[in-house]
Amino acid sequence: MNETLTNFRQAVAASTDLQEKVKAGADLVALGKENGFEFTQEELEAGWEELQESDEGLTDFELEVVSGGGNGRKGS
């Protein structure tokens, strides 16, 4: 996962405000940009796939989002 996505992931993990926006279905690329993290949808999707396959795994919040029917991407 690239450094920008890693930093965005950490920012979401540390911010209940960002978590609420993610849960509400925010466009993650736009949300990232609004908060100083520039990445493309393709980078986001590649990072998400890499994260799911890694030993690091998903955070509790990410698991909650996934179990709620989302997969971290708008419109899914």
RAURMO-V203073 format. One record per residue. RES is the residue in one letter. SS is DSSP state (2 for helix, 1 for strand, 0 for the rest). PHI is phi in whole degrees, 0 to 359 (none if undefined). OMEGA is omega in degrees with one decimal (none if undefined). Layout:
BEGIN
res=RES ss=SS phi=PHI omega=OMEGA
res=RES ss=SS phi=PHI omega=OMEGA
END
This chain:
BEGIN
res=M ss=0 phi=none omega=-178.4
res=N ss=0 phi=288 omega=-173.8
res=E ss=2 phi=299 omega=-179.5
res=T ss=2 phi=297 omega=178.8
res=L ss=2 phi=294 omega=176.9
res=T ss=2 phi=299 omega=179.5
res=N ss=2 phi=294 omega=177.8
res=F ss=2 phi=296 omega=178.7
res=R ss=2 phi=301 omega=178.8
res=Q ss=2 phi=295 omega=178.7
res=A ss=2 phi=296 omega=178.3
res=V ss=2 phi=296 omega=-179.7
res=A ss=2 phi=299 omega=-176.2
res=A ss=2 phi=266 omega=-173.3
res=S ss=0 phi=235 omega=176.7
res=T ss=2 phi=295 omega=177.6
res=D ss=2 phi=298 omega=178.3
res=L ss=2 phi=294 omega=178.3
res=Q ss=2 phi=299 omega=179.2
res=E ss=2 phi=297 omega=178.8
res=K ss=2 phi=295 omega=177.6
res=V ss=2 phi=297 omega=179.2
res=K ss=2 phi=300 omega=-178.9
res=A ss=0 phi=282 omega=176.4
res=G ss=0 phi=93 omega=179.6
res=A ss=0 phi=302 omega=172.0
res=D ss=0 phi=292 omega=-172.7
res=L ss=2 phi=292 omega=177.5
res=V ss=2 phi=294 omega=178.8
res=A ss=2 phi=293 omega=179.1
res=L ss=2 phi=298 omega=176.8
res=G ss=2 phi=300 omega=-179.0
res=K ss=2 phi=299 omega=178.8
res=E ss=2 phi=300 omega=-175.9
res=N ss=0 phi=250 omega=173.4
res=G ss=0 phi=89 omega=179.9
res=F ss=0 phi=243 omega=-177.8
res=E ss=0 phi=264 omega=174.1
res=F ss=0 phi=205 omega=-178.9
res=T ss=0 phi=265 omega=175.4
res=Q ss=2 phi=299 omega=179.8
res=E ss=2 phi=296 omega=177.4
res=E ss=2 phi=296 omega=178.4
res=L ss=2 phi=298 omega=-179.0
res=E ss=2 phi=296 omega=178.7
res=A ss=2 phi=296 omega=178.8
res=G ss=2 phi=296 omega=179.7
res=W ss=2 phi=298 omega=179.1
res=E ss=2 phi=297 omega=179.1
res=E ss=2 phi=299 omega=-178.8
res=L ss=2 phi=297 omega=-179.1
res=Q ss=2 phi=295 omega=-178.4
res=E ss=2 phi=269 omega=-174.9
res=S ss=0 phi=277 omega=175.3
res=D ss=0 phi=289 omega=-178.7
res=E ss=0 phi=296 omega=179.2
res=G ss=0 phi=73 omega=-176.6
res=L ss=0 phi=264 omega=174.2
res=T ss=0 phi=286 omega=177.6
res=D ss=2 phi=303 omega=179.8
res=F ss=2 phi=296 omega=-179.5
res=E ss=2 phi=297 omega=176.3
res=L ss=2 phi=297 omega=178.2
res=E ss=2 phi=298 omega=179.5
res=V ss=2 phi=297 omega=-179.7
res=V ss=2 phi=296 omega=-178.3
res=S ss=2 phi=292 omega=177.0
res=G ss=0 phi=279 omega=176.2
res=G ss=0 phi=104 omega=178.0
res=G ss=0 phi=267 omega=176.0
res=N ss=0 phi=226 omega=178.6
res=G ss=0 phi=88 omega=-179.2
res=R ss=0 phi=237 omega=-179.5
res=K ss=0 phi=297 omega=174.2
res=G ss=0 phi=84 omega=-178.7
res=S ss=0 phi=261 omega=none
END
